[in-house]
Each structure stands twice: as structure tokens, then as C-alpha cells.
Amino acid sequence: MSAANDLLQLQQHPTYYDHLPKVEAAIAEQDRVAKLRREDFKWEPDEDQWIAPDPLDPTKQILEEDWENTTGLPLPEDMGPLDHVKLDCMKLFAQEVNPYDGIAAVVDKLHQMAKTGWGRP
């Protein structure tokens, strides 16, 4: 009776090995996101959340949960090409362009950034 019960349980409830490909895919995705955040965006993991540098003020930090509301950008792993441009422009205006130089300096800097692939390899 125990063997029959064991077989019935196997048919009704999947085992670890049935889920293994999904578990491995989830781990790989988590590793990809962590690498992207650390290496490309310079985010730092904390105990139970991520901390990001503020693109408008590099001396400040933003919690992961506040990133979208503070910057108006999606999380790094969800960004598209235009989001990267917006982030680069935020950094540009915060750090590299004197607003008193006028629009020509801003346009020139944006043109330089576009020619170099927006600072990405």
C-alpha cells in the first residue's frame, strides 16, 4: 500500500527535478540583474534592497524602491535605449554642463555623447 501511495503522490505532486529548469532559469536571471546593476549602473546591494547613486546628485543615494518615482526611469534591467539616453542626459545636466553656457553647449555635449555610443562599450 505504501508503494502505491508513493506512486500516486509522484503523479499528483511534481518533484524538485520537475522544476529544476525553471529554478535554474530564475537563478540565471537573478545573477544577470545583479551583474547589470553592480557593473553597469554602480548600484550596491544592501541587506534586503539595492542602493543606487542619484543621477542628479552623485553625493546622494536612492533606494531601489524609490528609483522609479525619483528618476522617472524604469529599473536598470527594464530600461530600453531611450531610457539610457534619458539617464545619460540627467547625468550630463547634473555634472557636466554649466547652464550659463547656453543651449549650444548642451547640444554639443549631447552630440559628443551620441557619437561615442552614450558612454557604453
Backbone as XML, in Angstrom:
<?xml version="1.0"?>
<chain id="A" units="angstrom">
  <residue number="1" name="MET">
    <atom name="N" x="0.825" y="-1.194" z="0.000"/>
    <atom name="CA" x="0.000" y="0.000" z="0.000"/>
    <atom name="C" x="0.865" y="1.253" z="0.000"/>
  </residue>
  <residue number="2" name="SER">
    <atom name="N" x="1.998" y="1.230" z="0.644"/>
    <atom name="CA" x="2.880" y="2.377" z="0.703"/>
    <atom name="C" x="3.461" y="2.700" z="-0.668"/>
  </residue>
  <residue number="3" name="ALA">
    <atom name="N" x="3.843" y="1.689" z="-1.430"/>
    <atom name="CA" x="4.390" y="1.904" z="-2.771"/>
    <atom name="C" x="3.336" y="2.511" z="-3.677"/>
  </residue>
  <residue number="4" name="ALA">
    <atom name="N" x="2.111" y="2.059" z="-3.576"/>
    <atom name="CA" x="1.029" y="2.609" z="-4.395"/>
    <atom name="C" x="0.782" y="4.063" z="-4.021"/>
  </residue>
  <residue number="5" name="ASN">
    <atom name="N" x="0.849" y="4.365" z="-2.745"/>
    <atom name="CA" x="0.667" y="5.734" z="-2.277"/>
    <atom name="C" x="1.800" y="6.628" z="-2.793"/>
  </residue>
  <residue number="6" name="ASP">
    <atom name="N" x="3.035" y="6.109" z="-2.744"/>
    <atom name="CA" x="4.176" y="6.871" z="-3.247"/>
    <atom name="C" x="4.012" y="7.185" z="-4.732"/>
  </residue>
  <residue number="7" name="LEU">
    <atom name="N" x="3.577" y="6.203" z="-5.504"/>
    <atom name="CA" x="3.362" y="6.425" z="-6.947"/>
    <atom name="C" x="2.260" y="7.449" z="-7.182"/>
  </residue>
  <residue number="8" name="LEU">
    <atom name="N" x="1.209" y="7.368" z="-6.399"/>
    <atom name="CA" x="0.123" y="8.337" z="-6.520"/>
    <atom name="C" x="0.614" y="9.746" z="-6.194"/>
  </residue>
  <residue number="9" name="GLN">
    <atom name="N" x="1.423" y="9.885" z="-5.151"/>
    <atom name="CA" x="1.976" y="11.183" z="-4.786"/>
    <atom name="C" x="2.866" y="11.741" z="-5.897"/>
  </residue>
  <residue number="10" name="LEU">
    <atom name="N" x="3.674" y="10.892" z="-6.532"/>
    <atom name="CA" x="4.541" y="11.333" z="-7.629"/>
    <atom name="C" x="3.729" y="11.841" z="-8.812"/>
  </residue>
  <residue number="11" name="GLN">
    <atom name="N" x="2.594" y="11.216" z="-9.054"/>
    <atom name="CA" x="1.750" y="11.649" z="-10.173"/>
    <atom name="C" x="1.049" y="12.969" z="-9.871"/>
  </residue>
  <residue number="12" name="GLN">
    <atom name="N" x="0.692" y="13.174" z="-8.626"/>
    <atom name="CA" x="-0.075" y="14.364" z="-8.261"/>
    <atom name="C" x="0.797" y="15.577" z="-7.926"/>
  </residue>
  <residue number="13" name="HIS">
    <atom name="N" x="2.012" y="15.347" z="-7.420"/>
    <atom name="CA" x="2.865" y="16.445" z="-6.963"/>
    <atom name="C" x="4.220" y="16.376" z="-7.647"/>
  </residue>
  <residue number="14" name="PRO">
    <atom name="N" x="4.584" y="17.405" z="-8.379"/>
    <atom name="CA" x="5.888" y="17.389" z="-9.050"/>
    <atom name="C" x="7.038" y="17.400" z="-8.041"/>
  </residue>
  <residue number="15" name="THR">
    <atom name="N" x="8.143" y="16.884" z="-8.464"/>
    <atom name="CA" x="9.330" y="16.840" z="-7.615"/>
    <atom name="C" x="10.254" y="18.005" z="-7.952"/>
  </residue>
  <residue number="16" name="TYR">
    <atom name="N" x="11.305" y="18.136" z="-7.179"/>
    <atom name="CA" x="12.319" y="19.161" z="-7.411"/>
    <atom name="C" x="12.867" y="19.074" z="-8.832"/>
  </residue>
  <residue number="17" name="TYR">
    <atom name="N" x="13.084" y="17.865" z="-9.304"/>
    <atom name="CA" x="13.682" y="17.679" z="-10.623"/>
    <atom name="C" x="12.743" y="18.120" z="-11.746"/>
  </residue>
  <residue number="18" name="ASP">
    <atom name="N" x="11.444" y="18.073" z="-11.488"/>
    <atom name="CA" x="10.489" y="18.566" z="-12.480"/>
    <atom name="C" x="10.591" y="20.088" z="-12.620"/>
  </residue>
  <residue number="19" name="HIS">
    <atom name="N" x="10.967" y="20.758" z="-11.544"/>
    <atom name="CA" x="11.064" y="22.224" z="-11.542"/>
    <atom name="C" x="12.475" y="22.738" z="-11.779"/>
  </residue>
  <residue number="20" name="LEU">
    <atom name="N" x="13.447" y="21.852" z="-11.840"/>
    <atom name="CA" x="14.847" y="22.262" z="-11.905"/>
    <atom name="C" x="15.153" y="23.250" z="-13.039"/>
  </residue>
  <residue number="21" name="PRO">
    <atom name="N" x="14.675" y="23.033" z="-14.282"/>
    <atom name="CA" x="14.978" y="24.021" z="-15.335"/>
    <atom name="C" x="14.434" y="25.421" z="-15.020"/>
  </residue>
  <residue number="22" name="LYS">
    <atom name="N" x="13.254" y="25.485" z="-14.423"/>
    <atom name="CA" x="12.688" y="26.791" z="-14.063"/>
    <atom name="C" x="13.486" y="27.444" z="-12.935"/>
  </residue>
  <residue number="23" name="VAL">
    <atom name="N" x="13.926" y="26.630" z="-11.975"/>
    <atom name="CA" x="14.725" y="27.153" z="-10.865"/>
    <atom name="C" x="16.056" y="27.680" z="-11.397"/>
  </residue>
  <residue number="24" name="GLU">
    <atom name="N" x="16.698" y="26.929" z="-12.264"/>
    <atom name="CA" x="17.977" y="27.365" z="-12.823"/>
    <atom name="C" x="17.821" y="28.620" z="-13.670"/>
  </residue>
  <residue number="25" name="ALA">
    <atom name="N" x="16.728" y="28.730" z="-14.421"/>
    <atom name="CA" x="16.473" y="29.934" z="-15.222"/>
    <atom name="C" x="16.254" y="31.150" z="-14.321"/>
  </residue>
  <residue number="26" name="ALA">
    <atom name="N" x="15.546" y="30.970" z="-13.230"/>
    <atom name="CA" x="15.312" y="32.077" z="-12.293"/>
    <atom name="C" x="16.616" y="32.518" z="-11.641"/>
  </residue>
  <residue number="27" name="ILE">
    <atom name="N" x="17.471" y="31.579" z="-11.295"/>
    <atom name="CA" x="18.767" y="31.917" z="-10.699"/>
    <atom name="C" x="19.633" y="32.667" z="-11.709"/>
  </residue>
  <residue number="28" name="ALA">
    <atom name="N" x="19.639" y="32.205" z="-12.962"/>
    <atom name="CA" x="20.421" y="32.874" z="-14.012"/>
    <atom name="C" x="19.926" y="34.306" z="-14.232"/>
  </residue>
  <residue number="29" name="GLU">
    <atom name="N" x="18.620" y="34.506" z="-14.211"/>
    <atom name="CA" x="18.055" y="35.853" z="-14.379"/>
    <atom name="C" x="18.427" y="36.749" z="-13.196"/>
  </residue>
  <residue number="30" name="GLN">
    <atom name="N" x="18.372" y="36.212" z="-12.002"/>
    <atom name="CA" x="18.759" y="36.973" z="-10.815"/>
    <atom name="C" x="20.241" y="37.363" z="-10.886"/>
  </residue>
  <residue number="31" name="ASP">
    <atom name="N" x="21.083" y="36.461" z="-11.336"/>
    <atom name="CA" x="22.510" y="36.756" z="-11.490"/>
    <atom name="C" x="22.747" y="37.827" z="-12.554"/>
  </residue>
  <residue number="32" name="ARG">
    <atom name="N" x="21.987" y="37.765" z="-13.662"/>
    <atom name="CA" x="22.121" y="38.761" z="-14.738"/>
    <atom name="C" x="21.750" y="40.158" z="-14.231"/>
  </residue>
  <residue number="33" name="VAL">
    <atom name="N" x="20.656" y="40.237" z="-13.496"/>
    <atom name="CA" x="20.202" y="41.521" z="-12.951"/>
    <atom name="C" x="21.230" y="42.074" z="-11.960"/>
  </residue>
  <residue number="34" name="ALA">
    <atom name="N" x="21.745" y="41.223" z="-11.088"/>
    <atom name="CA" x="22.725" y="41.674" z="-10.098"/>
    <atom name="C" x="23.990" y="42.183" z="-10.786"/>
  </residue>
  <residue number="35" name="LYS">
    <atom name="N" x="24.452" y="41.477" z="-11.804"/>
    <atom name="CA" x="25.655" y="41.903" z="-12.528"/>
    <atom name="C" x="25.415" y="43.238" z="-13.236"/>
  </residue>
  <residue number="36" name="LEU">
    <atom name="N" x="24.269" y="43.381" z="-13.882"/>
    <atom name="CA" x="23.923" y="44.625" z="-14.576"/>
    <atom name="C" x="23.883" y="45.796" z="-13.597"/>
  </residue>
  <residue number="37" name="ARG">
    <atom name="N" x="23.217" y="45.599" z="-12.484"/>
    <atom name="CA" x="23.098" y="46.682" z="-11.509"/>
    <atom name="C" x="24.458" y="47.059" z="-10.918"/>
  </residue>
  <residue number="38" name="ARG">
    <atom name="N" x="25.265" y="46.060" z="-10.582"/>
    <atom name="CA" x="26.567" y="46.348" z="-9.960"/>
    <atom name="C" x="27.546" y="46.966" z="-10.955"/>
  </residue>
  <residue number="39" name="GLU">
    <atom name="N" x="27.740" y="46.319" z="-12.093"/>
    <atom name="CA" x="28.807" y="46.707" z="-13.011"/>
    <atom name="C" x="28.435" y="47.894" z="-13.896"/>
  </residue>
  <residue number="40" name="ASP">
    <atom name="N" x="27.238" y="47.900" z="-14.458"/>
    <atom name="CA" x="26.871" y="48.949" z="-15.402"/>
    <atom name="C" x="26.275" y="50.189" z="-14.738"/>
  </residue>
  <residue number="41" name="PHE">
    <atom name="N" x="25.578" y="49.988" z="-13.639"/>
    <atom name="CA" x="24.869" y="51.105" z="-13.017"/>
    <atom name="C" x="25.432" y="51.506" z="-11.665"/>
  </residue>
  <residue number="42" name="LYS">
    <atom name="N" x="26.423" y="50.752" z="-11.173"/>
    <atom name="CA" x="27.110" y="51.066" z="-9.915"/>
    <atom name="C" x="26.177" y="51.063" z="-8.706"/>
  </residue>
  <residue number="43" name="TRP">
    <atom name="N" x="25.159" y="50.221" z="-8.756"/>
    <atom name="CA" x="24.299" y="50.039" z="-7.600"/>
    <atom name="C" x="25.015" y="49.133" z="-6.615"/>
  </residue>
  <residue number="44" name="GLU">
    <atom name="N" x="24.691" y="49.287" z="-5.335"/>
    <atom name="CA" x="25.281" y="48.464" z="-4.282"/>
    <atom name="C" x="24.173" y="47.699" z="-3.563"/>
  </residue>
  <residue number="45" name="PRO">
    <atom name="N" x="24.377" y="46.401" z="-3.383"/>
    <atom name="CA" x="23.372" y="45.652" z="-2.616"/>
    <atom name="C" x="23.502" y="45.955" z="-1.131"/>
  </residue>
  <residue number="46" name="ASP">
    <atom name="N" x="22.367" y="46.039" z="-0.468"/>
    <atom name="CA" x="22.336" y="46.191" z="0.973"/>
    <atom name="C" x="21.711" y="44.910" z="1.526"/>
  </residue>
  <residue number="47" name="GLU">
    <atom name="N" x="21.361" y="44.875" z="2.772"/>
    <atom name="CA" x="20.858" y="43.641" z="3.359"/>
    <atom name="C" x="19.669" y="43.061" z="2.607"/>
  </residue>
  <residue number="48" name="ASP">
    <atom name="N" x="18.671" y="43.870" z="2.329"/>
    <atom name="CA" x="17.482" y="43.344" z="1.658"/>
    <atom name="C" x="16.998" y="44.240" z="0.523"/>
  </residue>
  <residue number="49" name="GLN">
    <atom name="N" x="17.858" y="45.124" z="0.050"/>
    <atom name="CA" x="17.489" y="46.023" z="-1.043"/>
    <atom name="C" x="18.747" y="46.514" z="-1.750"/>
  </residue>
  <residue number="50" name="TRP">
    <atom name="N" x="18.548" y="47.268" z="-2.820"/>
    <atom name="CA" x="19.655" y="47.861" z="-3.567"/>
    <atom name="C" x="19.671" y="49.358" z="-3.314"/>
  </residue>
  <residue number="51" name="ILE">
    <atom name="N" x="20.879" y="49.937" z="-3.370"/>
    <atom name="CA" x="21.042" y="51.385" z="-3.225"/>
    <atom name="C" x="21.724" y="51.889" z="-4.491"/>
  </residue>
  <residue number="52" name="ALA">
    <atom name="N" x="21.128" y="52.907" z="-5.103"/>
    <atom name="CA" x="21.619" y="53.443" z="-6.370"/>
    <atom name="C" x="22.152" y="54.855" z="-6.181"/>
  </residue>
  <residue number="53" name="PRO">
    <atom name="N" x="23.178" y="55.223" z="-6.976"/>
    <atom name="CA" x="23.607" y="56.625" z="-6.955"/>
    <atom name="C" x="22.541" y="57.500" z="-7.625"/>
  </residue>
  <residue number="54" name="ASP">
    <atom name="N" x="22.321" y="58.659" z="-7.062"/>
    <atom name="CA" x="21.359" y="59.598" z="-7.646"/>
    <atom name="C" x="21.981" y="60.216" z="-8.888"/>
  </residue>
  <residue number="55" name="PRO">
    <atom name="N" x="21.352" y="60.059" z="-10.074"/>
    <atom name="CA" x="21.953" y="60.612" z="-11.286"/>
    <atom name="C" x="22.025" y="62.131" z="-11.305"/>
  </residue>
  <residue number="56" name="LEU">
    <atom name="N" x="21.197" y="62.792" z="-10.513"/>
    <atom name="CA" x="21.217" y="64.254" z="-10.486"/>
    <atom name="C" x="22.151" y="64.815" z="-9.423"/>
  </residue>
  <residue number="57" name="ASP">
    <atom name="N" x="22.506" y="63.990" z="-8.452"/>
    <atom name="CA" x="23.421" y="64.430" z="-7.399"/>
    <atom name="C" x="24.238" y="63.230" z="-6.939"/>
  </residue>
  <residue number="58" name="PRO">
    <atom name="N" x="25.441" y="63.044" z="-7.490"/>
    <atom name="CA" x="26.239" y="61.864" z="-7.176"/>
    <atom name="C" x="26.621" y="61.717" z="-5.704"/>
  </residue>
  <residue number="59" name="THR">
    <atom name="N" x="26.422" y="62.766" z="-4.916"/>
    <atom name="CA" x="26.732" y="62.659" z="-3.491"/>
    <atom name="C" x="25.580" y="62.017" z="-2.715"/>
  </residue>
  <residue number="60" name="LYS">
    <atom name="N" x="24.450" y="61.817" z="-3.370"/>
    <atom name="CA" x="23.277" y="61.233" z="-2.712"/>
    <atom name="C" x="23.016" y="59.834" z="-3.267"/>
  </residue>
  <residue number="61" name="GLN">
    <atom name="N" x="22.208" y="59.093" z="-2.538"/>
    <atom name="CA" x="21.830" y="57.752" z="-2.957"/>
    <atom name="C" x="20.315" y="57.620" z="-2.941"/>
  </residue>
  <residue number="62" name="ILE">
    <atom name="N" x="19.823" y="56.659" z="-3.754"/>
    <atom name="CA" x="18.392" y="56.397" z="-3.859"/>
    <atom name="C" x="18.172" y="54.918" z="-3.555"/>
  </residue>
  <residue number="63" name="LEU">
    <atom name="N" x="17.161" y="54.624" z="-2.762"/>
    <atom name="CA" x="16.791" y="53.237" z="-2.530"/>
    <atom name="C" x="16.111" y="52.673" z="-3.777"/>
  </residue>
  <residue number="64" name="GLU">
    <atom name="N" x="16.262" y="51.388" z="-3.988"/>
    <atom name="CA" x="15.651" y="50.729" z="-5.144"/>
    <atom name="C" x="14.156" y="51.033" z="-5.235"/>
  </residue>
  <residue number="65" name="GLU">
    <atom name="N" x="13.473" y="50.987" z="-4.105"/>
    <atom name="CA" x="12.024" y="51.194" z="-4.105"/>
    <atom name="C" x="11.638" y="52.619" z="-4.506"/>
  </residue>
  <residue number="66" name="ASP">
    <atom name="N" x="12.573" y="53.572" z="-4.391"/>
    <atom name="CA" x="12.295" y="54.963" z="-4.750"/>
    <atom name="C" x="12.820" y="55.336" z="-6.139"/>
  </residue>
  <residue number="67" name="TRP">
    <atom name="N" x="13.549" y="54.450" z="-6.793"/>
    <atom name="CA" x="14.222" y="54.751" z="-8.066"/>
    <atom name="C" x="13.251" y="55.267" z="-9.123"/>
  </residue>
  <residue number="68" name="GLU">
    <atom name="N" x="12.172" y="54.540" z="-9.367"/>
    <atom name="CA" x="11.255" y="54.908" z="-10.444"/>
    <atom name="C" x="10.563" y="56.245" z="-10.177"/>
  </residue>
  <residue number="69" name="ASN">
    <atom name="N" x="10.153" y="56.487" z="-8.932"/>
    <atom name="CA" x="9.490" y="57.759" z="-8.615"/>
    <atom name="C" x="10.460" y="58.926" z="-8.616"/>
  </residue>
  <residue number="70" name="THR">
    <atom name="N" x="11.687" y="58.699" z="-8.184"/>
    <atom name="CA" x="12.669" y="59.779" z="-8.092"/>
    <atom name="C" x="13.222" y="60.158" z="-9.461"/>
  </residue>
  <residue number="71" name="THR">
    <atom name="N" x="13.524" y="59.153" z="-10.279"/>
    <atom name="CA" x="14.167" y="59.422" z="-11.571"/>
    <atom name="C" x="13.206" y="59.438" z="-12.748"/>
  </residue>
  <residue number="72" name="GLY">
    <atom name="N" x="12.045" y="58.816" z="-12.590"/>
    <atom name="CA" x="11.132" y="58.688" z="-13.721"/>
    <atom name="C" x="11.575" y="57.613" z="-14.696"/>
  </residue>
  <residue number="73" name="LEU">
    <atom name="N" x="12.526" y="56.788" z="-14.291"/>
    <atom name="CA" x="13.069" y="55.731" z="-15.144"/>
    <atom name="C" x="12.670" y="54.364" z="-14.606"/>
  </residue>
  <residue number="74" name="PRO">
    <atom name="N" x="12.583" y="53.371" z="-15.496"/>
    <atom name="CA" x="12.369" y="52.007" z="-15.006"/>
    <atom name="C" x="13.639" y="51.482" z="-14.338"/>
  </residue>
  <residue number="75" name="LEU">
    <atom name="N" x="13.536" y="50.358" z="-13.680"/>
    <atom name="CA" x="14.713" y="49.724" z="-13.078"/>
    <atom name="C" x="15.711" y="49.370" z="-14.183"/>
  </residue>
  <residue number="76" name="PRO">
    <atom name="N" x="16.994" y="49.291" z="-13.872"/>
    <atom name="CA" x="18.012" y="49.076" z="-14.906"/>
    <atom name="C" x="17.746" y="47.884" z="-15.823"/>
  </residue>
  <residue number="77" name="GLU">
    <atom name="N" x="17.264" y="46.796" z="-15.259"/>
    <atom name="CA" x="17.035" y="45.609" z="-16.083"/>
    <atom name="C" x="15.858" y="45.763" z="-17.037"/>
  </residue>
  <residue number="78" name="ASP">
    <atom name="N" x="15.035" y="46.778" z="-16.835"/>
    <atom name="CA" x="13.872" y="47.019" z="-17.695"/>
    <atom name="C" x="14.071" y="48.183" z="-18.659"/>
  </residue>
  <residue number="79" name="MET">
    <atom name="N" x="15.246" y="48.823" z="-18.628"/>
    <atom name="CA" x="15.485" y="50.005" z="-19.458"/>
    <atom name="C" x="15.653" y="49.654" z="-20.934"/>
  </residue>
  <residue number="80" name="GLY">
    <atom name="N" x="15.095" y="50.523" z="-21.759"/>
    <atom name="CA" x="15.311" y="50.441" z="-23.193"/>
    <atom name="C" x="16.320" y="51.508" z="-23.606"/>
  </residue>
  <residue number="81" name="PRO">
    <atom name="N" x="16.632" y="51.574" z="-24.902"/>
    <atom name="CA" x="17.630" y="52.543" z="-25.373"/>
    <atom name="C" x="17.290" y="53.990" z="-25.029"/>
  </residue>
  <residue number="82" name="LEU">
    <atom name="N" x="16.041" y="54.381" z="-25.136"/>
    <atom name="CA" x="15.678" y="55.773" z="-24.836"/>
    <atom name="C" x="15.805" y="56.075" z="-23.337"/>
  </residue>
  <residue number="83" name="ASP">
    <atom name="N" x="15.577" y="55.063" z="-22.513"/>
    <atom name="CA" x="15.771" y="55.259" z="-21.074"/>
    <atom name="C" x="17.242" y="55.513" z="-20.762"/>
  </residue>
  <residue number="84" name="HIS">
    <atom name="N" x="18.133" y="54.819" z="-21.480"/>
    <atom name="CA" x="19.571" y="55.045" z="-21.282"/>
    <atom name="C" x="19.950" y="56.466" z="-21.687"/>
  </residue>
  <residue number="85" name="VAL">
    <atom name="N" x="19.363" y="56.951" z="-22.770"/>
    <atom name="CA" x="19.629" y="58.323" z="-23.209"/>
    <atom name="C" x="19.145" y="59.308" z="-22.150"/>
  </residue>
  <residue number="86" name="LYS">
    <atom name="N" x="17.961" y="59.067" z="-21.622"/>
    <atom name="CA" x="17.425" y="59.959" z="-20.592"/>
    <atom name="C" x="18.332" y="59.967" z="-19.359"/>
  </residue>
  <residue number="87" name="LEU">
    <atom name="N" x="18.802" y="58.789" z="-18.930"/>
    <atom name="CA" x="19.693" y="58.711" z="-17.779"/>
    <atom name="C" x="20.996" y="59.453" z="-18.060"/>
  </residue>
  <residue number="88" name="ASP">
    <atom name="N" x="21.555" y="59.267" z="-19.251"/>
    <atom name="CA" x="22.786" y="59.963" z="-19.610"/>
    <atom name="C" x="22.587" y="61.473" z="-19.619"/>
  </residue>
  <residue number="89" name="CYS">
    <atom name="N" x="21.436" y="61.913" z="-20.113"/>
    <atom name="CA" x="21.155" y="63.354" z="-20.123"/>
    <atom name="C" x="21.019" y="63.895" z="-18.699"/>
  </residue>
  <residue number="90" name="MET">
    <atom name="N" x="20.400" y="63.110" z="-17.817"/>
    <atom name="CA" x="20.274" y="63.543" z="-16.421"/>
    <atom name="C" x="21.657" y="63.724" z="-15.810"/>
  </residue>
  <residue number="91" name="LYS">
    <atom name="N" x="22.541" y="62.761" z="-16.060"/>
    <atom name="CA" x="23.901" y="62.853" z="-15.532"/>
    <atom name="C" x="24.635" y="64.032" z="-16.148"/>
  </residue>
  <residue number="92" name="LEU">
    <atom name="N" x="24.453" y="64.220" z="-17.440"/>
    <atom name="CA" x="25.102" y="65.318" z="-18.153"/>
    <atom name="C" x="24.705" y="66.657" z="-17.558"/>
  </residue>
  <residue number="93" name="PHE">
    <atom name="N" x="23.423" y="66.881" z="-17.405"/>
    <atom name="CA" x="22.966" y="68.163" z="-16.899"/>
    <atom name="C" x="23.344" y="68.368" z="-15.440"/>
  </residue>
  <residue number="94" name="ALA">
    <atom name="N" x="23.455" y="67.283" z="-14.709"/>
    <atom name="CA" x="23.797" y="67.401" z="-13.291"/>
    <atom name="C" x="25.277" y="67.658" z="-13.068"/>
  </residue>
  <residue number="95" name="GLN">
    <atom name="N" x="26.143" y="67.156" z="-13.971"/>
    <atom name="CA" x="27.566" y="67.168" z="-13.685"/>
    <atom name="C" x="28.419" y="67.929" z="-14.687"/>
  </residue>
  <residue number="96" name="GLU">
    <atom name="N" x="28.048" y="67.908" z="-15.950"/>
    <atom name="CA" x="28.998" y="68.333" z="-16.964"/>
    <atom name="C" x="28.673" y="69.629" z="-17.693"/>
  </residue>
  <residue number="97" name="VAL">
    <atom name="N" x="27.473" y="70.118" z="-17.590"/>
    <atom name="CA" x="27.090" y="71.296" z="-18.365"/>
    <atom name="C" x="26.746" y="72.443" z="-17.424"/>
  </residue>
  <residue number="98" name="ASN">
    <atom name="N" x="27.400" y="73.529" z="-17.632"/>
    <atom name="CA" x="27.077" y="74.743" z="-16.901"/>
    <atom name="C" x="25.858" y="75.367" z="-17.579"/>
  </residue>
  <residue number="99" name="PRO">
    <atom name="N" x="24.750" y="75.535" z="-16.860"/>
    <atom name="CA" x="23.547" y="76.062" z="-17.507"/>
    <atom name="C" x="23.745" y="77.460" z="-18.086"/>
  </residue>
  <residue number="100" name="TYR">
    <atom name="N" x="24.762" y="78.175" z="-17.613"/>
    <atom name="CA" x="25.013" y="79.512" z="-18.132"/>
    <atom name="C" x="25.744" y="79.486" z="-19.471"/>
  </residue>
  <residue number="101" name="ASP">
    <atom name="N" x="26.222" y="78.298" z="-19.898"/>
    <atom name="CA" x="26.899" y="78.190" z="-21.194"/>
    <atom name="C" x="25.914" y="78.238" z="-22.348"/>
  </residue>
  <residue number="102" name="GLY">
    <atom name="N" x="24.639" y="78.040" z="-22.068"/>
    <atom name="CA" x="23.628" y="78.131" z="-23.102"/>
    <atom name="C" x="23.342" y="76.802" z="-23.773"/>
  </residue>
  <residue number="103" name="ILE">
    <atom name="N" x="22.327" y="76.830" z="-24.615"/>
    <atom name="CA" x="21.840" y="75.619" z="-25.266"/>
    <atom name="C" x="22.856" y="75.038" z="-26.246"/>
  </residue>
  <residue number="104" name="ALA">
    <atom name="N" x="23.685" y="75.867" z="-26.846"/>
    <atom name="CA" x="24.674" y="75.366" z="-27.803"/>
    <atom name="C" x="25.645" y="74.396" z="-27.123"/>
  </residue>
  <residue number="105" name="ALA">
    <atom name="N" x="26.047" y="74.697" z="-25.900"/>
    <atom name="CA" x="26.958" y="73.805" z="-25.164"/>
    <atom name="C" x="26.268" y="72.493" z="-24.826"/>
  </residue>
  <residue number="106" name="VAL">
    <atom name="N" x="24.998" y="72.561" z="-24.482"/>
    <atom name="CA" x="24.246" y="71.348" z="-24.168"/>
    <atom name="C" x="24.116" y="70.475" z="-25.409"/>
  </residue>
  <residue number="107" name="VAL">
    <atom name="N" x="23.742" y="71.070" z="-26.525"/>
    <atom name="CA" x="23.585" y="70.326" z="-27.780"/>
    <atom name="C" x="24.922" y="69.734" z="-28.214"/>
  </residue>
  <residue number="108" name="ASP">
    <atom name="N" x="26.001" y="70.485" z="-28.074"/>
    <atom name="CA" x="27.317" y="69.993" z="-28.436"/>
    <atom name="C" x="27.691" y="68.779" z="-27.583"/>
  </residue>
  <residue number="109" name="LYS">
    <atom name="N" x="27.439" y="68.855" z="-26.285"/>
    <atom name="CA" x="27.761" y="67.730" z="-25.401"/>
    <atom name="C" x="26.919" y="66.508" z="-25.736"/>
  </residue>
  <residue number="110" name="LEU">
    <atom name="N" x="25.642" y="66.708" z="-26.016"/>
    <atom name="CA" x="24.785" y="65.588" z="-26.408"/>
    <atom name="C" x="25.268" y="64.958" z="-27.709"/>
  </residue>
  <residue number="111" name="HIS">
    <atom name="N" x="25.699" y="65.773" z="-28.635"/>
    <atom name="CA" x="26.218" y="65.275" z="-29.910"/>
    <atom name="C" x="27.474" y="64.432" z="-29.675"/>
  </residue>
  <residue number="112" name="GLN">
    <atom name="N" x="28.364" y="64.909" z="-28.810"/>
    <atom name="CA" x="29.576" y="64.147" z="-28.485"/>
    <atom name="C" x="29.223" y="62.807" z="-27.851"/>
  </residue>
  <residue number="113" name="MET">
    <atom name="N" x="28.264" y="62.820" z="-26.954"/>
    <atom name="CA" x="27.858" y="61.577" z="-26.288"/>
    <atom name="C" x="27.247" y="60.601" z="-27.285"/>
  </residue>
  <residue number="114" name="ALA">
    <atom name="N" x="26.455" y="61.096" z="-28.213"/>
    <atom name="CA" x="25.833" y="60.226" z="-29.213"/>
    <atom name="C" x="26.883" y="59.586" z="-30.109"/>
  </residue>
  <residue number="115" name="LYS">
    <atom name="N" x="27.906" y="60.346" z="-30.472"/>
    <atom name="CA" x="28.964" y="59.816" z="-31.340"/>
    <atom name="C" x="29.780" y="58.731" z="-30.652"/>
  </residue>
  <residue number="116" name="THR">
    <atom name="N" x="29.862" y="58.771" z="-29.346"/>
    <atom name="CA" x="30.657" y="57.767" z="-28.620"/>
    <atom name="C" x="29.786" y="56.654" z="-28.054"/>
  </residue>
  <residue number="117" name="GLY">
    <atom name="N" x="28.562" y="56.531" z="-28.522"/>
    <atom name="CA" x="27.701" y="55.448" z="-28.068"/>
    <atom name="C" x="27.141" y="55.661" z="-26.682"/>
  </residue>
  <residue number="118" name="TRP">
    <atom name="N" x="26.987" y="56.921" z="-26.280"/>
    <atom name="CA" x="26.412" y="57.293" z="-24.996"/>
    <atom name="C" x="27.220" y="56.743" z="-23.835"/>
  </residue>
  <residue number="119" name="GLY">
    <atom name="N" x="28.518" y="56.605" z="-24.048"/>
    <atom name="CA" x="29.398" y="56.219" z="-22.959"/>
    <atom name="C" x="29.406" y="54.734" z="-22.651"/>
  </residue>
  <residue number="120" name="ARG">
    <atom name="N" x="28.820" y="53.920" z="-23.505"/>
    <atom name="CA" x="28.803" y="52.485" z="-23.283"/>
    <atom name="C" x="29.683" y="51.790" z="-24.306"/>
  </residue>
  <residue number="121" name="PRO">
    <atom name="N" x="30.325" y="50.694" z="-23.860"/>
    <atom name="CA" x="31.197" y="49.960" z="-24.804"/>
    <atom name="C" x="30.400" y="49.270" z="-25.891"/>
  </residue>
</chain>
